[in-house]
């Protein structure tokens, strides 16, 4: 495990978002880094497409709660 230095402002944004998403600060930062890496590697995909692909990679099944 390494140490990554980030600005105080970015750390505060990570902290606030981690509360909303019910993740630890480290988990939130790791999630953002992973999604950012995938976005750079797949510039034609949207955020939603990246998330859907990751769900498929992890064999996550989703249940619809509301009929559209």
C-alpha positions, 0 to 999 in steps of 0.5 A: 500500500502506498501514500498518495498526496492530494490537495486539501480541497480534493480530500474534502470532496472525497470525504463528503462523497464518501459519506453520501455513498457510505464508503470509507474515504479510502474506498471512495478515492479508490473508486474514483481512481478506478473509474478515472483509469477505466474512462481514460482507457475507454474514452468512448464509453459513458460513466453509465457504460463503464459501471454496467461493464464493471457489473458484468465483470463482477457478475452483479445482477440488478433487480428493477424496482420500478417498471419503466 
